Amino acid sequence: MAQNLTIALVAGELSGDRLGAELISAIRNRYPDATFVGIGGPAMQQQGLESWYPMELLSVMGFGEVIRRLPQLWRLRRELEARLQLLKPDLFIGIDAPDFNFHVERRMKAVGVPVVHYVGPSVWAWREKRLHKMRRFVDGVLLLFPFEPPIYERYAIPAAFVGHPLARLVPMEPDRVGARQRLGFAADQSVTALLPGSRQGEVERMFPTYMEAVPLLREVYPTMQFVVPAASDALAGWMQSQLAQWGSGFPVEIVTGSGAAADCLQAADQAVVFSGTATLEAALYKCPMIITAKVHPLTYWIARRLVKVPWVGLPNVLAGQEVVPELIQDEARANRIAIKLGQLVLDQSRRRRQLATFNNIHGQLRQPSGARAVAAMQAWGVLP
């Protein structure tokens, strides 16, 4: 069995794809003949996953967007569950995407397949009572953050903090010189990174607002240059079409490629980042930032009534205080972005405080995640 494992994994977005890729690599180190199937992106496929469906089909955000895509998601889920029940893998691992994966996990558990969920749902932020149901269909949960295991232990769910793989992939000292050389910026140039998100809906909401902030900032900092990483060629094309409306000479460069976000954050003196995993990435690259968040109005209305933590940015959640300014929903306006970013440029004490916090976070999360995950799954008995 140990030599011929078939493991099914489902990831729904780019961050999950990175997690899944390292996990597959670690499992293969221990079980070299294992087979991996399911849904994943390019990183997981590069590690040997046979992806049955494009991962982009699962990449939706917020209640409003999910509602529009429900028929397509239900159809995909039914097809996936039928294939998995026919295959009956030795282990199913759902990576994030809880609204999708939890249903699949229930089905797998019902037919006798061991189930592990990787990346616990944000019960520390809202809906902790979900764990009452979750314990019925998982054999263990792999967690990214050190404050999470005690929450799961209260519900008798096996849980292990494995660290965040991104914290180990990112060097403790960012390569600012190399990143600036790759992007063509001079060593003494003032550079601001703008990260409007990785999904089409996020980018459509935030990119125009970011562009409106650029001339406001240039009034105060006339030599400041701006760089924007694009998660795909399609998004890059859309952003370029938006930039065309501002005319030639607009000081914004769009960067594409797998390492675009990393290069932009390392090269930048500061950043404006849409809430999500990118805020953690900015912290790990030691890039002072402000955080913005704007979602579908229905999503925001519901979230305001359910969320129990006062911050949306992971650096603030991990620090337990607001170290990074957050501009949420109606506050995420061009003039507010320009004001907050200008304060960050001028106030060295704010920058130093952020950088000290980012160093502490990096040290906490820098763990051999894949190896810790495999060890935990062996201890739970879901891997031989």
Secondary structure, 3 states (H helix, E strand, C coil): CCCCCEEEEEECCHHHHHHHHHHHHHHHHHCCCCEEEEEECHHHHHCCCEEEEEHHHHCCCHHHHHHHHHHHHHHHHHHHHHHHHHHCCCEEEEECCHHHHHHHHHHHHHCCCCEEEECCCCCCCCCCCHHHHHCCCCCEEEECCCCCHHHHHCCCCCEEECCCHHHHHCCCCCCHHHHHHHHCCCCCCCEEEEECCCCHHHHHHHHHHHHHHHHHHHHHCCCCEEEEECCCHHHHHHHHHHHHCCCCCCCEEEECCCCHHHHHHHHCCEEEEECCHHHHHHHHCCCCEEEEECCCHHHHHHHHHHCCCCCCCHHHHHHCCCCCCEEEHHHCCHHHHHHHHHHHHHCHHHHHHHHHHHHHHHHHHCCCHHHHHHHHHHHHCCCC
